[in-house]
Amino acid sequence: MEDVLELYKQPYDEQHPVVCVDERPCQLLVDKQPSIPAEPGKPEREDFQYERNGTCNLFVAFQHRVGWRHVEVTERRTNADFAHWLKRLVDEWFPTATKIRLILDNLNIHSPAALYQTFEAQEARRILEKLEWHYTPKHGSWLNMVEIELSILVRQCLDRRLPDLETLRQEVQAWEQQRNAQKATIDWQFTSTDARVKLKRLYPEISPS
């Protein structure tokens, strides 16, 4: 916990960016009946019935110091999907960084092993050498700032029926561009000092010598 909280306090370092990463499933929904267009004094109305059109996954990277995020829509959430996403993180989004410091939870795919299961050993090692892994505690994924960003994404973009992958990608991209243009970020206040007081029960009790 304190490892993650101390990272949040550090000033921006272009060569060693701190990037919070996470993912979430998303359900695709199709209207059974066309919606009724808005009229003067009446909002657009949609039928309560819908059909499920499959599921997909959203990978999210968030850099709080500069108010930057990137959301990628994938069909699945497998070790290979995560490994390819990490490769793009290294090669496309932070190509000049010396070391990318990742903050992530303990999901089973969040492991360097995913790289070796997906790429040849030499390529897996190349990507891995650009990454530094910092895990939130078990049952402590709330310490990852990207979870707040994901909740904002759900409220502002995913709170309606999106019928297919292409529509979802367009909507998510528009949301991402707007948030990045605003350099919207999170005013994180919780520190290691706070944790030692408010979460004192989680620390070992040291008997005085």
Sequence and secondary structure as in RCSB ss.txt:
>XXXX:A:sequence
MEDVLELYKQPYDEQHPVVCVDERPCQLLVDKQPSIPAEPGKPEREDFQYERNGTCNLFVAFQHRVGWRHVEVTE
RRTNADFAHWLKRLVDEWFPTATKIRLILDNLNIHSPAALYQTFEAQEARRILEKLEWHYTPKHGSWLNMVEIEL
SILVRQCLDRRLPDLETLRQEVQAWEQQRNAQKATIDWQFTSTDARVKLKRLYPEISPS
>XXXX:A:secstr
 HHHHHHHHS   TTS EEEEEEEEEEEEEESS  B  BTTB  B  S EEEEEEEEEEEEEETTTTEEEEEEES
   HHHHHHHHHHIIIIISTT S EEEEE   TT STHHHHHHS HHHHHHHHTTEEEEE  TT GGGSTHHHHH
HHHHHHTSSS   SHHHHHHHHHHHHHHHHHHT        HHHHHHHTGGGS      
